[in-house]
Amino acid sequence: AAKRFHEYDEMREQVNAKLLSSSLQHPMRTHLPCPVPYRFSGEEGGDLWEDDGLHMSGPGYEALGRGLAPMVADVLRSWGAV
C-alpha cells in the first residue's frame, strides 16, 4: 500500500499546484498546505493517521489544528477580519 500511495505523489503535487493557482486568482481564496504530511503506520509520523489510511488519529487532528491555526489567523488578518 505504501508504494501505491507514493506513486500518487506527482498527481498530488499537480492538484496542489492547481489549487494554489486558483487561490491566487481571487482575493477571498487562499491555499493552505496541510501541515500534517501523510505517513503510513510504522513510518515516522505514522501515528498521526488511523490504520484505514484515510482518517487522522486524535493526535493527528490536534497537529492539524495547531498547524492550521496560525495560517488561518494570518489569512484573516490579511483580510482585515480580525
SULDA-V361812 format. One record per residue. RES is the residue in one small letter. PSI is psi in degrees with one decimal (999 if undefined). Layout:
res	psi
RES	PSI
RES	PSI
//
This chain:
res	psi
a	-39.1
a	-42.0
k	-42.9
r	-41.9
f	-44.5
h	-21.8
e	-19.6
y	1.6
d	-44.9
e	-42.1
m	-42.7
r	-43.4
e	-38.8
q	-43.4
v	-44.6
n	-37.7
a	-40.3
k	-39.2
l	-42.6
l	-46.0
s	-43.8
s	-40.9
s	-27.4
l	-10.6
q	-2.4
h	129.8
p	-19.4
m	15.9
r	150.6
t	156.5
h	119.9
l	117.8
p	144.3
c	124.3
p	1.5
v	97.6
p	147.1
y	133.5
r	149.1
f	154.9
s	134.4
g	-19.4
e	158.7
e	128.1
g	-2.8
g	-19.3
d	-8.7
l	-2.3
w	146.8
e	162.2
d	-16.5
d	-9.5
g	5.7
l	-43.5
h	148.7
m	156.3
s	175.7
g	-52.1
p	-29.9
g	-43.4
y	-34.4
e	-43.3
a	-38.4
l	-48.2
g	-44.7
r	-35.7
g	-37.4
l	-31.6
a	-50.9
p	-32.7
m	-43.2
v	-42.4
a	-42.0
d	-42.1
v	-46.1
l	-39.6
r	-41.9
s	-27.4
w	-3.2
g	21.8
a	-13.2
v	999
//
